[in-house]
Amino acid sequence: MALQTSNSPRGMSLASFGQSVARRREMLGDIAMPRNSGLRRTDSKIALLAAIENVGGSW
């Protein structure tokens, strides 16, 4: 289903999208995205990440 704001009448299935992404990754190789430095985190975000870490999780 195409977005309601889209001018394109055609949509793309999730399977087709997945194949397209896999094809592009194969052509380009694995791109390492840098992680967010976290310098501007809110207090609530810091607390959330600490709680995740306390239960053994890794964000």
PEZI-V361979 format. One record per residue. RES is the residue in one letter. SS is DSSP state (H for helix, E for strand, C for the rest). OMEGA is omega in whole degrees, -180 to 180 (999 if undefined). BURIAL is 1 if it has 9 or more other C-alpha atoms within 8 Angstrom, else 0. Layout:
[[RES/SS/OMEGA/BURIAL] [RES/SS/OMEGA/BURIAL]]
//
This chain:
[[M/C/178/0] [A/C/177/1] [L/C/179/0] [Q/C/180/0] [T/C/-178/0] [S/C/176/0] [N/C/-179/0] [S/C/-180/0] [P/C/-176/0] [R/C/176/0] [G/C/179/0] [M/C/179/0] [S/C/179/0] [L/H/178/0] [A/H/178/0] [S/H/179/0] [F/H/179/1] [G/H/178/0] [Q/H/179/0] [S/H/179/0] [V/H/180/0] [A/H/179/0] [R/H/180/0] [R/H/178/0] [R/H/179/1] [E/H/-180/0] [M/H/-173/0] [L/H/-173/0] [G/C/-179/0] [D/C/-179/0] [I/C/179/0] [A/C/179/0] [M/C/179/0] [P/C/178/0] [R/C/177/0] [N/C/-178/0] [S/C/178/0] [G/C/-177/0] [L/C/-176/0] [R/C/-179/0] [R/C/176/0] [T/C/178/0] [D/H/-179/0] [S/H/178/0] [K/H/177/0] [I/H/179/1] [A/H/179/0] [L/H/-180/0] [L/H/177/1] [A/H/179/0] [A/H/177/0] [I/H/-180/1] [E/H/-179/1] [N/H/179/0] [V/C/175/0] [G/C/-180/0] [G/C/177/0] [S/C/-178/0] [W/C/999/0]]
//
